[in-house]
Amino acid sequence: MDRDIAGSLANLAGAQKQLGHTWTNFGTEESRESGKWMNPAKKTMYNFAPELEHNIKDSIKNLSDTEVNMKHKYNLSLLQMESDPICSSSGCDQYKHPDSKEVSYP
C-alpha cells in the first residue's frame, strides 16, 4: 500500500466521523452479499486453451503436408535471426550524421 492509499483510508475514517455517515457501499460484507458491486468477470470461467477453428486446423495441416512434399521446413519465426544486410558486423555506420561543427547548413 503506498502513501496515497494509506492517506486516503485515514482521511475516509475522519470524513465519516465528521459527517456522521459510514460508507457501506464498497468493500464491506454487506456490499459483498448484495452482489451489487461485484466484478462479473471474476465469476466467468475463461477457457485459456480454446480449440482452434476448422479453417485454422486445415491451414496448419496444409502447411505440414506442403513442407513434407517440398522437403523444406517453413520458418514461422517473426524474429530477425540473421544480420541486417545493410549493416556490417561492426554495426550500422552509414546513418551517422556529420558533426554540426564540421558541416554548416544554409
C-alpha positions in Angstrom: 0.0 0.0 0.0 1.5 3.4 -1.0 1.3 6.6 1.0 -1.5 8.0 -1.2 -3.8 5.0 -0.5 -2.9 4.9 3.2 -3.7 8.6 3.4 -7.0 8.2 1.7 -8.0 5.4 4.0 -7.0 7.5 7.0 -9.0 10.5 5.6 -12.0 8.3 5.0 -12.3 7.5 8.7 -12.1 11.1 9.6 -14.7 12.2 7.0 -17.1 9.5 8.1 -16.8 10.7 11.7 -17.2 14.3 10.7 -20.3 13.7 8.6 -21.8 11.1 10.8 -22.2 8.8 7.9 -20.5 5.5 7.3 -19.8 4.5 3.7 -21.1 0.9 3.4 -21.3 0.6 -0.4 -17.7 -0.6 -1.1 -15.6 -3.3 0.4 -18.0 -4.2 3.2 -19.5 -7.6 3.9 -22.9 -6.0 3.2 -21.9 -4.9 -0.3 -20.4 -8.3 -1.0 -23.6 -10.1 0.0 -25.7 -7.9 -2.2 -23.5 -8.6 -5.2 -24.2 -5.1 -6.5 -20.5 -4.1 -6.6 -19.1 -7.4 -7.7 -17.0 -7.7 -10.8 -18.9 -10.1 -13.1 -15.7 -11.1 -14.9 -14.5 -12.8 -11.7 -17.4 -15.3 -12.0 -16.7 -16.1 -15.6 -14.8 -19.3 -16.3 -12.4 -18.5 -19.1 -11.1 -21.1 -21.5 -7.4 -20.3 -21.9 -6.9 -23.2 -24.3 -9.7 -22.9 -26.8 -10.0 -25.4 -29.7 -8.8 -23.9 -33.0 -11.4 -23.2 -35.7 -11.6 -25.7 -38.6 -10.1 -23.3 -41.1 -7.0 -22.8 -38.9 -6.7 -26.6 -38.4 -6.9 -27.0 -42.2 -4.2 -24.4 -42.7 -1.8 -26.0 -40.3 -2.4 -29.4 -41.9 -1.9 -28.0 -45.4 1.3 -26.3 -44.3 2.6 -29.5 -42.8 1.7 -31.5 -45.9 3.4 -28.9 -48.2 6.6 -29.0 -46.0 6.7 -32.8 -46.5 6.1 -32.6 -50.2 8.6 -29.8 -50.8 11.2 -31.2 -48.3 11.5 -27.8 -46.8 10.5 -26.6 -43.3 8.8 -23.2 -43.3 10.3 -20.8 -40.8 7.4 -19.2 -38.8 9.6 -17.0 -36.7 8.9 -13.3 -36.9 12.3 -12.5 -35.3 15.2 -11.5 -37.5 17.7 -14.3 -37.0 20.3 -13.1 -39.5 22.3 -9.9 -39.7 20.9 -6.9 -41.4 22.3 -6.9 -45.0 22.6 -3.1 -44.8 24.8 -3.2 -41.8 28.2 -4.8 -41.3 29.1 -6.9 -38.4 30.7 -3.9 -36.7 27.4 -2.0 -36.7 25.5 0.5 -38.8 27.7 3.5 -39.5 26.0 4.7 -42.7 23.4 6.5 -40.7 25.8 8.7 -38.7 25.2 12.4 -39.2 28.2 14.7 -39.6 29.2 16.8 -36.7 27.5 20.1 -36.8 30.8 21.9 -36.3 32.3 20.3 -39.4 29.3 21.0 -41.7 27.4 24.2 -42.0 23.9 24.1 -43.2 22.2 27.1 -45.0 
